Amino acid sequence: MFEKILYPLDFSDVSLKALAVVKQLKDAGAKEVVILHVIDSRFFDAMAWYAHKKNLKEIGNDLEKEARKQISAIENDLINSGFNVKIRVIKGVPSSVILRVEKEEKVSAIVIGSHGMSNLEEMLIGSVSEKVIRKAHSLVLVVKR
C-alpha cells in the first residue's frame, strides 16, 4: 500500500519527528523514500531588494550544500532501516514543489509535519501542510507537533 513515500523536510522539529512515522511505514510495505527539501524561492525574492544577483546565487548554493549535508544523516538512517532513498533539493514555493514532486515520483503517500519553520501564517495547521492536504492526489499523513 505504501510503496513509495514522499518525505518533505524543512528541518523543523515536527518535520524531524515525521521521520519516525516514515520508518514505521516499512512494516506497511514501504520500500522507497523520496526526501524532499525545498529552498523557498520567496526568500530569494525578498533578498533581491538587498543583495546583488551574484550574492543570491552564492547564498542559494550555500543553502543547498547545507541542506544536503543535513539530509545525509537522515538518508543513512533510512538506508540502515532498509529503505531505498532518493534525495531532491529544489528551489521554489514549498507547497507547489511538494505537489509537483508527488506527481513526478508517483508516490503512494506523503508524510509531512503539521507546521514548518515559519509560524507567521499558521493558526491550526501550517500553510504548506494545509495546501498539500487540500491538493494532493495521494494519501497525506500529517504529523502533529
C-alpha positions as CSV (number, residue, x, y, z in Angstrom):
1,M,0.0,0.0,0.0
2,F,2.7,2.5,0.9
3,E,5.4,1.5,-1.5
4,K,6.9,4.9,-2.2
5,I,6.9,7.7,0.4
6,L,7.5,11.4,-0.2
7,Y,9.0,13.0,2.9
8,P,9.2,16.8,2.7
9,L,11.8,18.0,5.2
10,D,12.4,21.6,6.3
11,F,14.5,20.6,9.4
12,S,11.8,21.9,11.8
13,D,11.2,19.8,14.9
14,V,7.9,18.4,13.6
15,S,9.4,17.5,10.2
16,L,12.2,15.6,12.0
17,K,9.5,14.0,14.2
18,A,7.8,12.8,11.0
19,L,10.9,10.6,10.3
20,A,9.7,8.2,12.9
21,V,6.4,7.8,11.1
22,V,8.2,7.3,7.8
23,K,10.3,4.5,9.3
24,Q,7.1,2.8,10.8
25,L,5.7,2.6,7.2
26,K,8.4,-0.1,6.4
27,D,6.0,-2.5,8.2
28,A,3.2,-1.4,5.8
29,G,5.2,-2.3,2.7
30,A,7.2,1.0,2.1
31,K,10.3,0.3,0.1
32,E,11.4,3.8,-1.1
33,V,11.6,7.2,0.5
34,V,12.0,10.4,-1.5
35,I,13.4,13.0,0.8
36,L,12.5,16.5,-0.5
37,H,13.9,19.8,0.8
38,V,12.5,22.9,-0.8
39,I,14.6,26.1,-0.6
40,D,11.9,28.7,-0.5
41,S,12.3,30.9,-3.6
42,R,10.2,33.6,-1.9
43,F,13.2,34.1,0.4
44,F,15.3,35.0,-2.7
45,D,12.7,37.4,-4.0
46,A,12.8,39.3,-0.7
47,M,16.6,39.2,-0.7
48,A,16.8,40.6,-4.2
49,W,16.0,44.0,-2.8
50,Y,19.1,43.9,-0.6
51,A,21.7,42.0,-2.5
52,H,23.3,41.5,-5.9
53,K,22.2,38.5,-8.0
54,K,25.7,37.0,-7.7
55,N,25.4,37.0,-4.0
56,L,22.0,35.5,-4.2
57,K,23.3,32.6,-6.3
58,E,26.1,32.1,-3.7
59,I,23.5,32.1,-0.9
60,G,21.4,29.6,-2.8
61,N,24.3,27.3,-3.4
62,D,25.3,27.5,0.3
63,L,21.8,26.7,1.4
64,E,21.7,23.7,-0.9
65,K,25.0,22.4,0.3
66,E,24.0,22.8,3.9
67,A,20.6,21.0,3.3
68,R,22.4,18.1,1.5
69,K,24.8,17.8,4.5
70,Q,22.0,17.7,7.0
71,I,20.0,15.2,4.9
72,S,22.9,12.8,4.6
73,A,22.4,11.6,8.2
74,I,18.7,11.1,7.6
75,E,19.5,9.3,4.4
76,N,21.9,6.9,6.2
77,D,19.3,6.3,8.9
78,L,16.7,5.3,6.3
79,I,19.1,3.1,4.4
80,N,20.0,1.3,7.6
81,S,16.3,0.8,8.1
82,G,16.1,-1.0,4.8
83,F,14.7,1.8,2.5
84,N,15.9,2.8,-0.9
85,V,16.4,6.6,-0.7
86,K,16.3,9.4,-3.2
87,I,17.2,13.0,-2.3
88,R,15.8,16.0,-4.1
89,V,16.7,19.6,-3.2
90,I,14.7,22.1,-5.2
91,K,14.2,25.9,-5.2
92,G,10.6,27.0,-5.4
93,V,7.4,27.6,-3.4
94,P,7.2,24.7,-1.0
95,S,3.6,23.6,-1.4
96,S,3.8,23.8,-5.2
97,V,7.1,21.9,-5.3
98,I,5.8,19.2,-3.0
99,L,2.7,18.7,-5.2
100,R,4.8,18.6,-8.3
101,V,7.2,16.1,-6.9
102,E,4.3,14.0,-5.7
103,K,3.2,13.6,-9.4
104,E,6.7,13.2,-10.8
105,E,7.7,10.5,-8.4
106,K,4.3,8.8,-8.4
107,V,4.3,8.4,-4.6
108,S,1.9,6.3,-2.5
109,A,1.8,8.7,0.4
110,I,3.2,12.0,1.7
111,V,4.4,12.2,5.3
112,I,4.5,15.9,6.3
113,G,4.8,17.8,9.5
114,S,1.8,19.9,10.6
115,H,3.9,23.1,11.0
116,G,7.1,24.1,9.4
117,M,9.9,26.6,10.3
118,S,7.6,29.6,9.9
119,N,4.7,30.1,12.3
120,L,3.7,33.5,10.9
121,E,0.8,32.4,8.7
122,E,-0.3,29.4,10.8
123,M,-3.2,29.1,13.2
124,L,-4.4,25.5,13.5
125,I,-2.2,23.9,10.8
126,G,0.7,25.2,8.8
127,S,0.0,26.9,5.5
128,V,2.2,24.5,3.5
129,S,0.7,21.4,5.1
130,E,-2.8,22.8,4.6
131,K,-2.2,23.3,0.8
132,V,-0.7,19.9,0.4
133,I,-3.6,18.2,2.2
134,R,-6.2,20.0,0.0
135,K,-4.5,19.4,-3.3
136,A,-2.5,16.2,-3.1
137,H,-3.7,13.1,-5.0
138,S,-2.1,10.6,-2.8
139,L,-2.7,9.9,0.9
140,V,-1.2,12.5,3.2
141,L,-0.1,11.6,6.8
142,V,0.2,14.7,8.9
143,V,2.5,14.5,12.0
144,K,1.4,16.8,14.8
145,R,3.9,18.8,17.0
